[in-house]
Amino acid sequence: MKTDTPRPIRLRDYRPSSHLIDRVDLDVSLHPTETIVRSVLKVRPNPAARSSTKLRLDGENLELLDVAIDGEALSDKRYALTQDSLELRQLPDQPFKLAITTKINPDANKALSGLYRSNGVYCTQCEAEGFRRITYFLDRPDVLSVYRCRVEGDRKQVPVLLSNGNPVERGTCGDGSRHYAVWKDPHPKPSYLFALVGGNLAPVASTFRTASGRHVDLTIYCEPGKEERCAWAMDSLKRSMAWDEQRYGREYDLDVFNIVAVSDFNMGAMENKGLNIFNDRLILASPETATDSMFEAIEAVVAHEYFHNWTGNRITCRDWFQLCLKEGLTVYRDQEFTSDERSRPVQRINDVRHLRAYQFAEDAGPLAHPVRPESYIEINNFYTSTVYEKGAELVRMIETVLGSDGFAKGMDLYFSRHDGEAATVEDFITCFEDATDVSLKQFRLWYSQAGTPELHCALSFDKIKQTAQLTVTQAQPPTPGQEKKKPLHIPLRVGLIARDGSELPLELAGSGPVSDGVLHVTKATQTFKLTNVTQRPVLSALRGFSAPVKNTSPQSDKDLTFLIAHDTDPFARWQSGNDYAMRALIAMARANTMTDEHRSRIDAFADALRAPISDTTISAAYRAELLRLPSELDIAREIRRNVDPDAVHAARRAFHKRLAQQLGQELVALYNDNRVTEAFAPTAEQTGKRSLRNTALALLVARNRKDDRETLAAHYETARNMTDQLQALSLYAVSGNRDRTQVLDDFFATWRHDHLVVDTWFSVQAIAPANATLGRVKKLTKHPMYSATTPNKIRAVVGVFANQNPVQFNRPDGAGYRFVADQVCAINAFNPQVAARLLSAFSSWRSLEPGRRKHAKAALQTVAGDPTLSRDVFEIATKILDTSAN
C-alpha cells in the first residue's frame, strides 16, 4: 500500500448516507478460492440527505462479475470501479433493486477480515469494515438493513452452514454433493454485524427459557473432539441471559443463539446478531487445559458479546466515532455481571489494575485520544483501552452521579427511545438527563477530552470548631492536540476515618450528610467544609475508584499503613497498600540499590499486611490482591522519565524477596491452609483459594531457599489442574532453576497436541527476563507448532515478549526493539491489524533513558520507512514518532 499520507476521517465531516438499503438478500456459494457472492439490495434515496444520482459503494479485494438495476445490466458508462469502490451513476430518484455478483478468494485472505478460510472452516469478520471484502456495499454503521442469507457449500467439507437470525430453509443442490441453508434476521442491522460460517464443526446444544416463556435453542460449535470443553461457556451464556433479564429487563429476541469457536481470529470475539464468533481460546476450557483466569475470561467475554445484543446490536452506533457507545457501555455491563457472579471488590481492583496498565499508559503517550475521538486514519486502531475501559468508567461515573435508581431510569429510556436506531453519545447522555432532570452538560467533556486528570486532595482539621476542610484541585495534563482543557465533573467518593478505626460521619456545612460519600468536583480548585468532625481524621479518597483519575494527594507512610489496617472501603484499602509499595519501589529503582531505609520500609509494609492476609473472615481472593506488588510496567509508568527497566526489575525483585523473608511464616501457612481438596470447579471460592495459595508460592520461591524450591517441585508434580501446573511452570520459566529446561520439556511433551496449551508454553518462555530469552523467542518463531500467520501464535510469542517482558524488549543493546520492528514489518504484509497492535508496544519509548530511547527511535524509523506500510501501521508509527498523522 502506498505510504503517501492518508487523509484522516473526521467526526465533524459526518454526513448521512445519500442512500439507504432496507433489505439485503445474499446468496453465497462457498469455494476455497472462488466463492461467488450474489447480493440483491433494496435501495432508496435517504430523505435525511441531499438527493443524488450517484452512489459510492465500498469494496476491497473483489472481482466484479456483474451489476444490474431493476433487472437491467449496467453499461460501463453507468459505473466506475476503483481499488476500493464501485460508483454507480444515473440512478433513479425512487427505490430500486440493485443486483451485484462478486468473486472472492477466502484461502488468500490472510488479513482475516471479510470472508476467509482457516483450517477448512469458512468464517467472517466484518467489524469494523470487513463486509466490503464480501460484496460492494454501503459499509457504514448507520445503514441498517434486514438480511436474508442463503449459504451453499460442499456437504462433506462444510456440513454446518450458519448465518445471522433464524433458520428458515435447508436442502441439497443438484446431484446432492452440495447443500444449502437459508437464514433470516428480522432485526435491521448494520453490515458490520453480518456473519457467516461454514465448516466441519461439532455442536453442543442446550436451551433457555426467557422470562416471558419463549424457548431459545442455544448451540456452541467447535472443533470435533472438543465438545466437553464448551460446558463452561454454555453455562456462562445462560447465566448472562438470565442476568440481563433481571438487571435490565432485556430478553433475547431470536429463536436461536449460536456461538462458533475458531482458531484463527483477529479479535477475542464478535457479537454478530444471533451468531457470535469467538477465538476458541475464549470458549474451550477444562480443568486440565485452562487456568482459573481463562475460566473467568470466558465467563466475562461470553457475557460481553451476549450483552451486545441490546447495547450494540438492537441499538448500534451512528458512526465509528461513537464506538464507545457500544463498547464502553457493554464493558461496564460485563464488569457488573462478573462483580455479581464473583467478588465485587476483587473485580473492581482487577478492572482498575488493567485500566492503569493499559489506558493510563495510553493517555500518557503519543497515542492518547478522547473516549470519542475526533479523527482517525484507520478505525481498527481505535479499538483501544480508552474506548473500551475508560468508556466503561464514564458509564460507571454516570451511575455514581445519578445514583442507581436514576441510572436505571436513564437506561430504560435509552432502550425504549433508540431501539432499532444508530445512536450517538449525545443521544445516550440526553436519555439520562431527560429521565432524571439532571444536567450532564459539564460531564460530557469526559467524552471529548483526552488524558488522565490528576486530583490533589488536602485535608485540614480545626479541633476547636470540630470542622475539616477538604480542598480538591484537578489538573488536566496536555495531550497530543489538546494543550488546554476545561475542568471536568469528577464524582469523588471519600471517607473520614478516626484514629480508633471508626468511620466518621461525612456532612457538608449547610447541606447535611453527603449521599453515598460522593463529593462533586466541578471546578479547578474547590473546597468542601465538613462539619461534626470530632477528631483528626485520616482521609480515605477515591473510594471504589469513583473516577478514572490519578490521585496525587500526599499521604505519609504512617497514614497508608493505617488505612491498610482500618479502611472500610475494600478498594481504598487495597489502594493504600499499592501506593505504599509503589512509593518504596520507585525509590529503590531510582537509587538502583537496597539501603537500610528501603529494608525498613519493606519491613513496615510486611507488618501492616500480617493481620489482613491472615484474617480468614476476608475472602481469599481479596487477600491475594493485597499481596500482589505493582508490576514493572506500573512502576515505569509512575517514574515517567529516564526509566531504566533493569533498575526497575532489580528493585521489584529485591522488594519481593525481602517481603517474602519477612512474611515467611504467614506465607507458609497461607500455602498450606488454602489447598483445594474438592473436585475442581471454577467457582469464586475455589478460584480465590487457588489464587491466594499460588501468590504465596510465588513469594516463597522468591526467597530462593532449598525448602521453597522443593515446594515448587512438588507443586508442579502434584498439580491436578492447569492453574496450579501453570503457576509452577511460570515460576520455573522466569527463574534460573537448574530444572527449568526439564520442566519446560516435560510440559510440552504432555500438551504438544493441544494448540491452546502450547500457546501458554510459548508465552511463559517469552516473558522470562533472562538475557537468553530473545534468542529463545527467535527460535520459537521457527518452532513447528508456531504459525507466522496465526494471530494467537503471534500474540503468544511476539506480543508477550513486546508487551509483558520490559527487561528483554527494552534490552540496552536495542536488539529487542529491532526484533519486534522486523516482525511488525513482516506481519504488516498480510495482517495490518495485528501488526499495528504489536507496534503499540513502542508507545512509551520517550520515557526511557537516553540509550534505550535512541535504539527504540531507530527501530521505529525503520518501520515508518517501510514503503509497503498499511494504513493501520502507518498511523501508529507516525503518531508514536510524533510526526503529524492528521
C-alpha positions, 0 to 999 in steps of 0.5 A, spaced: 500 500 500 502 506 498 505 510 504 503 517 501 499 520 507 492 518 508 487 523 509 484 522 516 476 521 517 473 526 521 467 526 526 465 533 524 465 531 516 459 526 518 454 526 513 448 521 512 448 516 507 445 519 500 442 512 500 439 507 504 438 499 503 432 496 507 433 489 505 439 485 503 438 478 500 445 474 499 446 468 496 453 465 497 456 459 494 462 457 498 469 455 494 476 455 497 478 460 492 472 462 488 466 463 492 461 467 488 457 472 492 450 474 489 447 480 493 440 483 491 439 490 495 433 494 496 435 501 495 432 508 496 434 515 496 435 517 504 430 523 505 435 525 511 440 527 505 441 531 499 438 527 493 443 524 488 444 520 482 450 517 484 452 512 489 459 510 492 459 503 494 465 500 498 469 494 496 476 491 497 479 485 494 473 483 489 472 481 482 466 484 479 462 479 475 456 483 474 451 489 476 444 490 474 438 495 476 431 493 476 433 487 472 437 491 467 445 490 466 449 496 467 453 499 461 460 501 463 458 508 462 453 507 468 459 505 473 466 506 475 470 501 479 476 503 483 481 499 488 476 500 493 469 502 490 464 501 485 460 508 483 454 507 480 451 513 476 444 515 473 440 512 478 433 513 479 430 518 484 425 512 487 427 505 490 430 500 486 433 493 486 440 493 485 443 486 483 451 485 484 455 478 483 462 478 486 468 473 486 472 472 492 478 468 494 477 466 502 484 461 502 488 468 500 485 472 505 490 472 510 488 479 513 482 475 516 477 480 515 471 479 510 470 472 508 476 467 509 478 460 510 482 457 516 483 450 517 477 448 512 472 452 516 469 458 512 468 464 517 467 472 517 469 478 520 466 484 518 467 489 524 469 494 523 469 494 515 470 487 513 463 486 509 466 490 503 471 484 502 464 480 501 460 484 496 460 492 494 456 495 499 454 501 503 459 499 509 457 504 514 454 503 521 448 507 520 445 503 514 441 498 517 438 493 513 434 486 514 438 480 511 436 474 508 442 469 507 442 463 503 449 459 504 451 453 499 457 449 500 460 442 499 456 437 504 462 433 506 467 439 507 462 444 510 456 440 513 454 446 518 452 452 514 450 458 519 448 465 518 445 471 522 437 470 525 433 464 524 433 458 520 428 458 515 430 453 509 435 447 508 436 442 502 441 439 497 443 442 490 443 438 484 446 431 484 446 432 492 454 433 493 452 440 495 447 443 500 444 449 502 441 453 508 437 459 508 437 464 514 433 470 516 434 476 521 428 480 522 432 485 526 435 491 521 442 491 522 448 494 520 453 490 515 458 490 520 454 485 524 453 480 518 456 473 519 457 467 516 460 460 517 461 454 514 465 448 516 466 441 519 464 443 526 461 439 532 455 442 536 453 442 543 446 444 544 442 446 550 436 451 551 433 457 555 427 459 557 426 467 557 422 470 562 416 471 558 416 463 556 419 463 549 424 457 548 431 459 545 435 453 542 442 455 544 448 451 540 456 452 541 460 449 535 467 447 535 472 443 533 470 435 533 473 432 539 472 438 543 465 438 545 466 437 553 470 443 553 464 448 551 460 446 558 463 452 561 461 457 556 454 454 555 453 455 562 456 462 562 451 464 556 445 462 560 447 465 566 448 472 562 441 471 559 438 470 565 442 476 568 440 481 563 433 479 564 433 481 571 438 487 571 435 490 565 429 487 563 432 485 556 430 478 553 433 475 547 429 476 541 431 470 536 429 463 536 436 461 536 443 463 539 449 460 536 456 461 538 462 458 533 469 457 536 475 458 531 482 458 531 484 463 527 481 470 529 483 477 529 479 479 535 477 475 542 470 475 539 464 478 535 457 479 537 454 478 530 446 478 531 444 471 533 451 468 531 457 470 535 464 468 533 469 467 538 477 465 538 476 458 541 481 460 546 475 464 549 470 458 549 474 451 550 476 450 557 477 444 562 480 443 568 486 440 565 487 445 559 485 452 562 487 456 568 482 459 573 483 466 569 481 463 562 475 460 566 473 467 568 475 470 561 470 466 558 465 467 563 466 475 562 467 475 554 461 470 553 457 475 557 460 481 553 458 479 546 451 476 549 450 483 552 451 486 545 445 484 543 441 490 546 447 495 547 450 494 540 446 490 536 438 492 537 441 499 538 448 500 534 452 506 533 451 512 528 458 512 526 465 509 528 466 515 532 461 513 537 464 506 538 464 507 545 457 507 545 457 500 544 463 498 547 464 502 553 457 501 555 457 493 554 464 493 558 461 496 564 455 491 563 460 485 563 464 488 569 457 488 573 455 481 571 462 478 573 462 483 580 455 479 581 457 472 579 464 473 583 467 478 588 465 485 587 471 488 590 476 483 587 473 485 580 473 492 581 481 492 583 482 487 577 478 492 572 482 498 575 489 494 575 488 493 567 485 500 566 492 503 569 496 498 565 493 499 559 489 506 558 493 510 563 499 508 559 495 510 553 493 517 555 500 518 557 503 517 550 503 519 543 497 515 542 492 518 547 485 520 544 478 522 547 473 516 549 470 519 542 475 521 538 475 526 533 479 523 527 482 517 525 486 514 519 484 507 520 478 505 525 481 498 527 486 502 531 481 505 535 479 499 538 483 501 544 483 501 552 480 508 552 474 506 548 473 500 551 475 501 559 475 508 560 468 508 556 466 503 561 468 508 567 464 514 564 458 509 564 460 507 571 461 515 573 454 516 570 451 511 575 455 514 581 452 521 579 445 519 578 445 514 583 442 507 581 435 508 581 436 514 576 441 510 572 436 505 571 431 510 569 436 513 564 437 506 561 430 504 560 429 510 556 435 509 552 432 502 550 425 504 549 427 511 545 433 508 540 431 501 539 432 499 532 436 506 531 444 508 530 445 512 536 450 517 538 453 519 545 449 525 545 443 521 544 445 516 550 447 522 555 440 526 553 436 519 555 439 520 562 438 527 563 431 527 560 429 521 565 432 524 571 432 532 570 439 532 571 444 536 567 450 532 564 452 538 560 459 539 564 460 531 564 460 530 557 467 533 556 469 526 559 467 524 552 471 529 548 477 530 552 483 526 552 488 524 558 488 522 565 486 528 570 490 528 576 486 530 583 490 533 589 486 532 595 488 536 602 485 535 608 485 540 614 482 539 621 480 545 626 479 541 633 476 547 636 470 548 631 470 540 630 470 542 622 475 539 616 476 542 610 477 538 604 480 542 598 480 538 591 484 541 585 484 537 578 489 538 573 488 536 566 495 534 563 496 536 555 495 531 550 497 530 543 492 536 540 489 538 546 494 543 550 488 546 554 482 543 557 476 545 561 475 542 568 471 536 568 465 533 573 469 528 577 464 524 582 469 523 588 467 518 593 471 519 600 471 517 607 473 520 614 476 515 618 478 516 626 484 514 629 480 508 633 478 505 626 471 508 626 468 511 620 466 518 621 460 521 619 461 525 612 456 532 612 457 538 608 456 545 612 449 547 610 447 541 606 447 535 611 450 528 610 453 527 603 449 521 599 453 515 598 460 519 600 460 522 593 463 529 593 462 533 586 468 536 583 466 541 578 471 546 578 479 547 578 480 548 585 474 547 590 473 546 597 468 542 601 467 544 609 465 538 613 462 539 619 461 534 626 468 532 625 470 530 632 477 528 631 483 528 626 481 524 621 485 520 616 482 521 609 480 515 605 479 518 597 477 515 591 473 510 594 471 504 589 475 508 584 469 513 583 473 516 577 478 514 572 483 519 575 490 519 578 490 521 585 496 525 587 494 527 594 500 526 599 499 521 604 505 519 609 507 512 610 504 512 617 497 514 614 497 508 608 499 503 613 493 505 617 488 505 612 491 498 610 489 496 617 482 500 618 479 502 611 472 500 610 472 501 603 475 494 600 478 498 594 481 504 598 484 499 602 487 495 597 489 502 594 493 504 600 497 498 600 499 499 592 501 506 593 505 504 599 509 499 595 509 503 589 512 509 593 518 504 596 519 501 589 520 507 585 525 509 590 529 503 590 529 503 582 531 510 582 537 509 587 538 502 583 540 499 590 537 496 597 539 501 603 537 500 610 531 505 609 528 501 603 529 494 608 525 498 613 520 500 609 519 493 606 519 491 613 513 496 615 509 494 609 510 486 611 507 488 618 501 492 616 499 486 611 500 480 617 493 481 620 489 482 613 492 476 609 491 472 615 484 474 617 480 468 614 473 472 615 476 476 608 475 472 602 481 469 599 481 472 593 481 479 596 487 477 600 491 475 594 490 482 591 493 485 597 499 481 596 500 482 589 506 488 588 505 493 582 508 490 576 514 493 572 510 496 567 506 500 573 512 502 576 515 505 569 509 508 568 509 512 575 517 514 574 515 517 567 522 519 565 529 516 564 526 509 566 531 504 566 527 497 566 533 493 569 533 498 575 526 497 575 526 489 575 532 489 580 528 493 585 521 489 584 525 483 585 529 485 591 522 488 594 519 481 593 524 477 596 525 481 602 517 481 603 517 474 602 523 473 608 519 477 612 512 474 611 515 467 611 511 464 616 504 467 614 506 465 607 507 458 609 501 457 612 497 461 607 500 455 602 498 450 606 491 452 609 488 454 602 489 447 598 483 445 594 481 438 596 474 438 592 473 436 585 475 442 581 470 447 579 471 454 577 467 457 582 469 464 586 471 460 592 475 455 589 478 460 584 480 465 590 483 459 594 487 457 588 489 464 587 491 466 594 495 459 595 499 460 588 501 468 590 504 465 596 508 460 592 510 465 588 513 469 594 516 463 597 520 461 591 522 468 591 526 467 597 530 462 593 531 457 599 532 449 598 525 448 602 521 453 597 524 450 591 522 443 593 515 446 594 515 448 587 517 441 585 512 438 588 507 443 586 508 442 579 508 434 580 502 434 584 498 439 580 491 436 578 489 442 574 492 447 569 492 453 574 496 450 579 501 446 573 501 453 570 503 457 576 509 452 577 511 452 570 511 460 570 515 460 576 520 455 573 520 459 566 522 466 569 527 463 574 534 460 573 532 453 576 537 448 574 530 444 572 527 449 568 529 446 561 526 439 564 520 442 566 519 446 560 520 439 556 516 435 560 510 440 559 510 440 552 511 433 551 504 432 555 500 438 551 504 438 544 497 436 541 493 441 544 494 448 540 491 452 546 496 449 551 502 450 547 500 457 546 501 458 554 508 454 553 510 459 548 508 465 552 511 463 559 518 462 555 517 469 552 516 473 558 522 470 562 527 476 563 533 472 562 538 475 557 537 468 553 530 469 552 530 473 545 534 468 542 529 463 545 523 467 542 527 467 535 527 460 535 520 459 537 518 463 531 521 457 527 518 452 532 513 447 528 507 448 532 508 456 531 504 459 525 507 466 522 500 467 520 496 465 526 494 471 530 494 467 537 501 464 535 503 471 534 500 474 540 503 468 544 510 469 542 511 476 539 506 480 543 508 477 550 515 478 549 513 486 546 508 487 551 509 483 558 517 482 558 520 490 559 527 487 561 528 483 554 524 488 549 527 494 552 534 490 552 540 496 552 543 493 546 536 495 542 536 488 539 529 487 542 526 493 539 529 491 532 526 484 533 519 486 534 520 492 528 522 486 523 516 482 525 511 488 525 514 489 518 513 482 516 506 481 519 504 488 516 504 484 509 498 480 510 495 482 517 495 490 518 491 489 524 495 485 528 501 488 526 499 495 528 497 492 535 504 489 536 507 496 534 503 499 540 508 496 544 513 502 542 508 507 545 512 509 551 519 509 548 520 517 550 520 515 557 526 511 557 533 513 558 537 516 553 540 509 550 534 505 550 530 511 547 535 512 541 535 504 539 527 504 540 527 511 535 531 507 530 527 501 530 521 505 529 524 509 523 525 503 520 518 501 520 515 508 518 520 507 512 517 501 510 514 503 503 509 497 503 506 500 510 498 499 511 494 504 513 493 501 520 501 501 521 502 507 518 498 511 523 501 508 529 508 509 527 507 516 525 503 518 531 508 514 536 514 518 532 510 524 533 510 526 526 503 529 524 498 523 522 492 528 521 
